[in-house]
Amino acid sequence: MKVKKGWVTVQVGWEEEEEQERELERFNIPIWYLYHPLLEGLLQRAYDVYGYHTHGPLKLPCSVDDFLHLRWRIHKESLPLHHHFLHSC
């Protein structure tokens, strides 16, 4: 799967789910999300669980629902203030 320039593929889910034949879900996110403070704890947890040397996409050990909420919060914070007012009317 080809990823747009400036984006990265992450694989989200718990390893226990994978063992129960539930696939981990893949998402493409902008690279700058990796530098966002809300993602720092999750990246540290990924290091604790998987280390630095893994194959394939970056694995994030959290539920898909938690990741989607985190992604929504990061996206919401990145919108200009006036953009919120345009969509709240």
PyMOL commands that set and color helices and strands:
alter all, ss='L'
color gray80, all
select helices_A, chain A and resi 15-19+31-35+37-50+64-78+81-88
alter helices_A, ss='H'
color red, helices_A
select strands_A, chain A and resi 7-12+25-30+58-60
alter strands_A, ss='S'
color yellow, strands_A
deselect
rebuild
show_as cartoon
